[in-house]
Amino acid sequence: MSETSKTVTRVDLCEAVYQKVGLSRTESSAFVELVLKEITDCLEKGETVKLSSFGSFMVRKKGQRIGRNPKTGTEVPISPRRVMVFKPSAILKQRINAQHRTNGDATQAQEEA
């Protein structure tokens, strides 16, 4: 039971805006780039980006800790850093799980036939 998934790229997003909004391809590309830049700029400043019915992008600070080199077992300090985290909304989780159940039921029905 392998699931094939498509990776959505910037080009795909620009094309979707072009098809659904009716802007020119150039305007669609500029629009997508502007939205992505705004999200990036907010995250760089440490702000949370909350998109209703989609989820939240947050920057979390991780303190210094000790890690191990898996080959040698030597302890190595891991420096403090900031990491980006995405937390999906309840609505997005529901939609993903409903889609998965629908596909799973179809696959199961095919296997039973």
Buried (B, 14 or more C-beta within 10 A) or exposed (E): EEEEEEEEEEEEBBBEBBEEEEBEEEBBBBBBEEEEEEBEEBBEEEEEBEEEEBBBBBBEEEEEEEEEEEEEEEEEEEEEEEEEEEEEBEEBEEBEEEEEEEEEEEEEEEEEE
